[in-house]
Amino acid sequence: MTRALGPLPEPVAEPVLVVVSGLPGTGKSYFSRKLGERLPCAIVESDAVRRRLFGSPTYSASESQRVFAACHSLVDSLLRRGTCVVFDATNIVEQHRQPLYAIAERRSVKLIMVEVEAPREVVRERLEGRLQGQSDLDNSEADWSVYQAMRVRRQRIRGSHHTVDTSGDIAPMIEKVVREARR
């Protein structure tokens, strides 16, 4: 699975795990790609992993369990080798974030949580654009109905985290995360 990530950055003595969390259409993947331009890291995107594992995803509970088990295993493996990781996935329920906390603790790496948001009208516009195939970089198939269903289940991140609204300038938050990762 690591081959699908492309060339990996050189291992470092103190890798970090950046978890990018948010509802569909809020800009998680965009934020992750922009962060990856400034921070040498592997970007593990749950939607891309799902597409590699399942050519025609059904988004069933068992499929999602396999996807996230694969993602968590990949994140753990990359951190073990000394690679900084950005994990791009909804991660909207605290219970689903627990394995990531455990991985960071087990690997003794800094964990940086970033919650990505955008106004509902911006999200709706983005998701409608997704249906029209406006981005070749978009691996997600989530639409407005998926956003609405997930929105009611979303739980705020309890611990220390950053929040960024991707409808505005994300550069200051990118720089903040990069500085924190390098400390």
Contacts in CASP RR format, 6 or more apart in sequence:
PFRMAT RR
TARGET T0000
AUTHOR 0000-0000-0000
METHOD contacts of the structure
MODEL  1
MTRALGPLPEPVAEPVLVVVSGLPGTGKSYFSRKLGERLPCAIVESDAVR
RRLFGSPTYSASESQRVFAACHSLVDSLLRRGTCVVFDATNIVEQHRQPL
YAIAERRSVKLIMVEVEAPREVVRERLEGRLQGQSDLDNSEADWSVYQAM
RVRRQRIRGSHHTVDTSGDIAPMIEKVVREARR
1 49 0 8 1.000
1 52 0 8 1.000
1 70 0 8 1.000
1 74 0 8 1.000
2 8 0 8 1.000
2 42 0 8 1.000
2 74 0 8 1.000
2 77 0 8 1.000
2 78 0 8 1.000
4 48 0 8 1.000
4 52 0 8 1.000
5 42 0 8 1.000
5 43 0 8 1.000
5 44 0 8 1.000
8 42 0 8 1.000
8 78 0 8 1.000
8 83 0 8 1.000
9 40 0 8 1.000
9 41 0 8 1.000
9 42 0 8 1.000
9 83 0 8 1.000
9 84 0 8 1.000
10 40 0 8 1.000
11 81 0 8 1.000
11 82 0 8 1.000
11 83 0 8 1.000
12 40 0 8 1.000
12 82 0 8 1.000
12 83 0 8 1.000
12 84 0 8 1.000
13 82 0 8 1.000
14 109 0 8 1.000
14 110 0 8 1.000
15 78 0 8 1.000
15 79 0 8 1.000
15 82 0 8 1.000
15 83 0 8 1.000
15 84 0 8 1.000
15 85 0 8 1.000
15 107 0 8 1.000
15 109 0 8 1.000
16 41 0 8 1.000
16 84 0 8 1.000
16 85 0 8 1.000
16 109 0 8 1.000
16 110 0 8 1.000
16 111 0 8 1.000
16 112 0 8 1.000
16 181 0 8 1.000
17 75 0 8 1.000
17 79 0 8 1.000
17 84 0 8 1.000
17 85 0 8 1.000
17 87 0 8 1.000
17 100 0 8 1.000
17 103 0 8 1.000
17 104 0 8 1.000
17 107 0 8 1.000
17 109 0 8 1.000
17 110 0 8 1.000
17 111 0 8 1.000
17 112 0 8 1.000
18 35 0 8 1.000
18 39 0 8 1.000
18 41 0 8 1.000
18 84 0 8 1.000
18 85 0 8 1.000
18 86 0 8 1.000
18 87 0 8 1.000
18 112 0 8 1.000
18 113 0 8 1.000
18 114 0 8 1.000
18 177 0 8 1.000
18 181 0 8 1.000
19 87 0 8 1.000
19 89 0 8 1.000
19 91 0 8 1.000
19 97 0 8 1.000
19 100 0 8 1.000
19 111 0 8 1.000
19 112 0 8 1.000
19 113 0 8 1.000
19 114 0 8 1.000
20 28 0 8 1.000
20 31 0 8 1.000
20 32 0 8 1.000
20 35 0 8 1.000
20 86 0 8 1.000
20 87 0 8 1.000
20 88 0 8 1.000
20 89 0 8 1.000
20 91 0 8 1.000
20 114 0 8 1.000
20 116 0 8 1.000
21 28 0 8 1.000
21 89 0 8 1.000
21 90 0 8 1.000
21 91 0 8 1.000
21 92 0 8 1.000
21 97 0 8 1.000
21 113 0 8 1.000
21 114 0 8 1.000
21 115 0 8 1.000
21 116 0 8 1.000
21 157 0 8 1.000
22 28 0 8 1.000
22 90 0 8 1.000
22 91 0 8 1.000
22 92 0 8 1.000
22 115 0 8 1.000
22 116 0 8 1.000
22 117 0 8 1.000
22 154 0 8 1.000
23 90 0 8 1.000
23 92 0 8 1.000
23 117 0 8 1.000
23 123 0 8 1.000
23 147 0 8 1.000
23 150 0 8 1.000
23 151 0 8 1.000
23 154 0 8 1.000
24 90 0 8 1.000
24 123 0 8 1.000
24 127 0 8 1.000
24 140 0 8 1.000
24 142 0 8 1.000
24 143 0 8 1.000
24 146 0 8 1.000
24 147 0 8 1.000
24 150 0 8 1.000
25 118 0 8 1.000
25 123 0 8 1.000
25 126 0 8 1.000
25 127 0 8 1.000
25 130 0 8 1.000
25 140 0 8 1.000
25 142 0 8 1.000
25 147 0 8 1.000
26 116 0 8 1.000
26 117 0 8 1.000
26 118 0 8 1.000
26 123 0 8 1.000
26 166 0 8 1.000
27 116 0 8 1.000
27 118 0 8 1.000
27 126 0 8 1.000
27 166 0 8 1.000
28 88 0 8 1.000
28 89 0 8 1.000
28 90 0 8 1.000
28 116 0 8 1.000
29 45 0 8 1.000
29 47 0 8 1.000
29 88 0 8 1.000
29 137 0 8 1.000
29 138 0 8 1.000
29 139 0 8 1.000
29 140 0 8 1.000
30 166 0 8 1.000
30 170 0 8 1.000
31 114 0 8 1.000
31 116 0 8 1.000
31 164 0 8 1.000
31 166 0 8 1.000
31 170 0 8 1.000
31 173 0 8 1.000
31 174 0 8 1.000
32 43 0 8 1.000
32 45 0 8 1.000
32 86 0 8 1.000
32 88 0 8 1.000
33 43 0 8 1.000
33 137 0 8 1.000
34 170 0 8 1.000
34 174 0 8 1.000
35 41 0 8 1.000
35 86 0 8 1.000
35 174 0 8 1.000
35 177 0 8 1.000
35 178 0 8 1.000
36 43 0 8 1.000
36 86 0 8 1.000
38 174 0 8 1.000
38 175 0 8 1.000
38 178 0 8 1.000
39 84 0 8 1.000
39 86 0 8 1.000
39 177 0 8 1.000
39 178 0 8 1.000
39 181 0 8 1.000
40 84 0 8 1.000
41 83 0 8 1.000
41 84 0 8 1.000
41 85 0 8 1.000
41 86 0 8 1.000
42 78 0 8 1.000
42 83 0 8 1.000
42 84 0 8 1.000
42 85 0 8 1.000
42 86 0 8 1.000
43 85 0 8 1.000
43 86 0 8 1.000
43 88 0 8 1.000
44 71 0 8 1.000
44 74 0 8 1.000
44 75 0 8 1.000
44 78 0 8 1.000
44 85 0 8 1.000
44 86 0 8 1.000
44 87 0 8 1.000
44 88 0 8 1.000
45 88 0 8 1.000
45 89 0 8 1.000
45 139 0 8 1.000
46 67 0 8 1.000
46 68 0 8 1.000
46 71 0 8 1.000
46 87 0 8 1.000
46 88 0 8 1.000
46 89 0 8 1.000
46 90 0 8 1.000
47 88 0 8 1.000
47 89 0 8 1.000
47 139 0 8 1.000
47 140 0 8 1.000
47 141 0 8 1.000
48 139 0 8 1.000
49 67 0 8 1.000
49 70 0 8 1.000
49 71 0 8 1.000
49 74 0 8 1.000
50 57 0 8 1.000
50 63 0 8 1.000
50 67 0 8 1.000
50 139 0 8 1.000
51 57 0 8 1.000
51 139 0 8 1.000
53 66 0 8 1.000
53 67 0 8 1.000
53 70 0 8 1.000
54 63 0 8 1.000
54 67 0 8 1.000
57 63 0 8 1.000
57 141 0 8 1.000
68 89 0 8 1.000
68 96 0 8 1.000
68 99 0 8 1.000
71 87 0 8 1.000
71 89 0 8 1.000
72 99 0 8 1.000
72 100 0 8 1.000
72 103 0 8 1.000
75 85 0 8 1.000
75 87 0 8 1.000
75 100 0 8 1.000
75 103 0 8 1.000
76 103 0 8 1.000
76 106 0 8 1.000
76 107 0 8 1.000
78 85 0 8 1.000
79 85 0 8 1.000
79 103 0 8 1.000
79 104 0 8 1.000
79 107 0 8 1.000
79 109 0 8 1.000
80 107 0 8 1.000
84 181 0 8 1.000
87 100 0 8 1.000
90 150 0 8 1.000
91 97 0 8 1.000
91 100 0 8 1.000
92 150 0 8 1.000
92 153 0 8 1.000
92 154 0 8 1.000
92 155 0 8 1.000
93 153 0 8 1.000
93 154 0 8 1.000
93 155 0 8 1.000
94 155 0 8 1.000
94 157 0 8 1.000
94 158 0 8 1.000
97 113 0 8 1.000
97 157 0 8 1.000
100 111 0 8 1.000
101 111 0 8 1.000
104 110 0 8 1.000
104 111 0 8 1.000
110 180 0 8 1.000
110 181 0 8 1.000
110 183 0 8 1.000
112 162 0 8 1.000
112 177 0 8 1.000
112 180 0 8 1.000
112 181 0 8 1.000
113 157 0 8 1.000
113 159 0 8 1.000
113 160 0 8 1.000
113 161 0 8 1.000
113 162 0 8 1.000
114 161 0 8 1.000
114 162 0 8 1.000
114 163 0 8 1.000
114 164 0 8 1.000
114 173 0 8 1.000
114 177 0 8 1.000
115 156 0 8 1.000
115 157 0 8 1.000
115 161 0 8 1.000
115 162 0 8 1.000
115 163 0 8 1.000
115 164 0 8 1.000
116 163 0 8 1.000
116 164 0 8 1.000
116 166 0 8 1.000
117 163 0 8 1.000
117 164 0 8 1.000
117 165 0 8 1.000
117 166 0 8 1.000
118 126 0 8 1.000
118 165 0 8 1.000
118 166 0 8 1.000
118 167 0 8 1.000
119 165 0 8 1.000
119 167 0 8 1.000
122 167 0 8 1.000
123 147 0 8 1.000
124 144 0 8 1.000
124 147 0 8 1.000
127 142 0 8 1.000
127 143 0 8 1.000
127 144 0 8 1.000
127 147 0 8 1.000
128 144 0 8 1.000
129 135 0 8 1.000
130 138 0 8 1.000
130 140 0 8 1.000
130 141 0 8 1.000
130 142 0 8 1.000
130 143 0 8 1.000
131 143 0 8 1.000
142 150 0 8 1.000
162 173 0 8 1.000
162 176 0 8 1.000
162 177 0 8 1.000
164 170 0 8 1.000
164 173 0 8 1.000
END
